[in-house]
Amino acid sequence: MTEDNGSVDPRGGKPAPTPFGSPPPLDWKRWIKPTLWGLLALFTLLFILTNRETAEVHFVFFTAAMPTVWLLVFTLALGALLSEGARFWLRRRKSRRDGAEGAER
């Protein structure tokens, strides 16, 4: 079996591969992560730029004025801290309960 260039693979009569081969297929996994990180960075920058005005926050004992973006970041961090604290407390409570049940048997 011959190809346009006339070469034949001696192992099975298949056409011999071209010296440079065919280009690899476009792998979307290679560019999806950098694209998503770039979009996240752009979104973060736009978020900061659009939330620069100052907001007054009334705490129990004092009042503070801060840019809205820092207020949102502070709220996000406080929520994450409370969430992780609750998860830690529930895991600890469950492990103590499981330990007490194992000791009774």
KAZIVEN-V973597 format. One record per residue. N is the residue number from 1. PHI is phi as a letter, one per 20 degrees, with the letter a starting at -180 (* if undefined). Layout:
N:PHI
N:PHI
This chain:
1:*
2:d
3:d
4:g
5:e
6:n
7:e
8:c
9:f
10:f
11:f
12:a
13:m
14:e
15:f
16:f
17:f
18:f
19:g
20:d
21:m
22:e
23:f
24:f
25:f
26:f
27:e
28:f
29:f
30:f
31:d
32:f
33:f
34:f
35:f
36:f
37:f
38:f
39:f
40:f
41:f
42:f
43:f
44:f
45:f
46:f
47:f
48:f
49:f
50:e
51:d
52:e
53:f
54:e
55:c
56:e
57:d
58:d
59:e
60:f
61:d
62:b
63:c
64:c
65:d
66:b
67:f
68:g
69:f
70:f
71:f
72:f
73:f
74:f
75:f
76:f
77:f
78:f
79:f
80:f
81:f
82:f
83:f
84:f
85:f
86:f
87:f
88:f
89:f
90:f
91:f
92:f
93:f
94:f
95:f
96:f
97:f
98:f
99:f
100:f
101:f
102:f
103:f
104:f
105:f
